[in-house]
Amino acid sequence: MEAILSLVITFAPFILILYFGILRPQKKQRQAMQTMLDGLQMGDKIVTIGGIIGKVVKIKEDEVVIETGVGAEKSTIKFQKNAISRVLTIHE
């Protein structure tokens, strides 16, 4: 019994450091990303994980169509929502 108690006392700080140092911040980051993706609207200017910048022109459940380019060089590209890294401007 004494050996088990000393083992728990030894490993408890490591488990707490793991939770508060790694797991909890990752969970907060995932929640913030999901909130950003859920709030995405047409007209938002976004950056993809590949570095492509564009304006959202169509939103489906898990896909987004963005418009890139200027003038005659405009084109549309379809992406998975989870390929968006950040929203630059909201509701332009």
Secondary structure, 3 states (H helix, E strand, C coil): CHHHHHHHHHHHHHHHHHHHHHHHHHHHHHHHHHHHHHCCCCCCEEEECCCCEEEEEEECCCEEEEEECCHHHCEEEEEEHHHEEEEEECCC
